[in-house]
Amino acid sequence: MRVTMARSDGYLIVFDRFFLPVNDPSDVQVGLRIGGYYSGSAGWGYVPVAGDLEGDGDIEVLARDSRGTLLGLDPRGASLVVPPAVLWERPKEPRATLVDLDGDGDLEIVTGLYKYGGSIVKVVAADGATVLWQRPVGDLNQTLTFDTIAADVSGDGVKDLLYHLIDRGTGNAVIGMLDGAGGGDLWPAPYVIRVAGSGYGGSSFWDVTPFPELFSAPGR
């Protein structure tokens, strides 16, 4: 008889009779993967996304692990027993959106996180290491609830970013728009609306006029 343990990062560890791991994932051993990538509560904010980040025609995958770390994964050669290779990690940045902000053909990674007592929207280059800009949004009681949405609202050729916060004190939805080029505010103040019903409202874009303005409305 052997003891097995499901580790918090998604590996199944097998112990021998001396309680020593016989398949602990390391440089010389391959672990048995049973999970570890989260899709979040009701799929909100933690859905894996995929795209060609390196521009070589191969698809990379971004997923959040069970520690809340955003992983850049190379799925080539992965299987049910062999996990994908980790290209890079960004701790505590679980909400990822892939978008070509400036139209140059290279994808940027937009992350949303709660850190230092507030929420932050951050734009990272495709290498997963270079931070292009970051911007705190909301206050101590407001947390990012959904992924950011990208569209060129200002008409300058750069996609801008809509963020959606929930105020835990009032229950209000707090929706704001950031300039995709540098993170500055595009609206004089965030749009605040009471969310009714049993769940949080979501955000979407529509072009409802003959002009290029785009609007966001929360669901109920």
N, C-alpha and C positions, 0 to 999 in steps of 0.2 A: 504494500500500500504506500502511496506517495501523497503528499500534501500539495495542493495547487492553490494559487492565489491570483486573483484578477487585480493587476496593478492599476493605479489611477490614470496612467497614461495609455491604457488600452492593451497592455501585454499580459498574457497568461504565463505565470512563472511556476515552474515545477521544482519542488524541493526533494532532495534525497532523504534517507533516514537520519542523517545528521543535520537536517534542516539547512542544507546548503543548496543554493539554486543551481540547477543543472542546465538551464537554458536561458540564463539572464542575458538580455540583449546587450551586446558589447561589440567591440571591434572584431572579435573572433567567434562570437556566437550569434546565431540568428534567432530572434524571439518569435513566439507564436502570437500573432496580433489578433485580438478579438474585438477591437473597437478603439475608442479613444478620440475620435473626431466628433465634435458636437454640432448639432444643428440648432440648439437653443430651445427655449420654451416656446412651443407653438411655431418653431422655425423663425422666430423674430431675430433678426440681426446677426445670425451665426450661420447662415446658409453658405456652404462652400461655393466658390466662384472659380472659373477657369478662363485662361486666355494665354496667348503667346507673349509672354513677358520678355523673352530674350531675343525675339525677332528672328528665330531660326526655323520657324515652321512647326515646332513642337509645342504642345500645350502644357503649361504649368497649372497647378491647382493651388488655390489658397483655402486653407481650412483652419478652424480653431480647434486646438486640442483641449483635453479635459482640465488643463491648468489655466485656460484663458489666453494662451499664446497663439498668435497668428503665425502659421507656418506656410512657407513657400515650398511646395512639393514637386518633385519630378516623378511623374507616375510611370515612366518607362521602366519595364522590368518588374513592377510591383505585382503582387498576387495576394491571395488570402493569407499566406504565411510570410511573405517578404514585403515589408512596408515600403512605401515610396521613399526615395532619398530626400532628405531635408536640405533644401538649398539655403534657407535663412529662417530666422525666427524674429518675431517682434512681440515681446511679452506684453500682456495686458492690453492688446489692441485687437479685440475680437471681431469688430464689425468692419468688414472689408467690401469695398466696391471697386470694380475695375472700370476705368474710363480714360479715353484719350482726351485730356482736357484741352490741349492746345492744337489738336488736329495735325500733329507731326507724324502720326503713324505709330508712336510709342505709347503704350498704356501706362497710366499712372495708377497708383493704389491709394484710395481714399479710405482712411480708417476713422472710426469714432470710438472714443474711450472715455471712461470716467476715472480721473486721476487728480490727486492733490485737491480733493474736495470740489471738483467741478468737471464738466464735460469738455472734451477737446476734439475738434475736427482736424485731422492731419493728412497732408498729401505727401506721399512717398514715391520716389522714382521706382521703376520696374525692377531695379536691383535689390529692392527690399531694404536698403541701407541708407540711401540719401534722402533726407527730409527736405522737401521743397519749400513747404511752409506749414505752419500749424496755428490754430486759432482757438482760444477758449470761448465757449458759448454757454449762455445761461448762467445760473447761480447755483448755490450749494444745494438747493432743493429740486433742481431740474436735471434730469438725466436723459441722455439720448435713448430713444426707444426703437427707432428704425434706422436702416441704412440711409445714407445720404443719396439724394437724387440729383442728377446732372442734366443741365440744359443751358443753352446760351441765351440767357435772359437779357443781358445788357447789349447784345448785338455786336460785340467786339471780336467775335470769332473764337473766343475761349469759353468753354462750358463753365457755368457757374454752379454752385452747390447749394441745394436746399437741405437744411437740417430740421429735424423734428424732435422736440423735447417734450417730456411729460413733467409737469410740476407736481411733485408728490404731496405738497401741502394743499393745493387747491384742486388738483385733478385736471387742470387746464392743459390743453395742447399749446405749446409755444413753438412757432414755426418761423424760421429766419432764412435769409438768403445771403451767401457769401460770394464775393468776386473770386472766380476760379483762378485768376492770375496771381493773386496775392493774399486772399483771405479777408479783404475788407468787407464791411457791411454794404450791401446794395439797397437795403431798406432802412428808413429812418429808425424803425423799431420793429422787433419781431411781431408777427401776427399771433394774437392770443385768442383762443376760443374754448369755451367749455365743451368737454366731451361727454355726451350723454350715453346711457346704455351700460352694458356689462363689460365692455372692452375698450381698448384704446383705439382712437381713430388713426387711420393711415393717411399718407400724403400721395398725391398724384399730380401730374402736369397735364394741362390742356391748353391748346391755342384756341381761345374762344372768340377772338376778334380777327379782323383782316390784318392786324398788325402782329409783330413778332413777340408781343408780350405773352408770357406764360403764367398760369395761375396755379396755385396749390390750394386744395381744399381737404379738410380732414373728413374721414368717414365717421359714421356713428354706429 
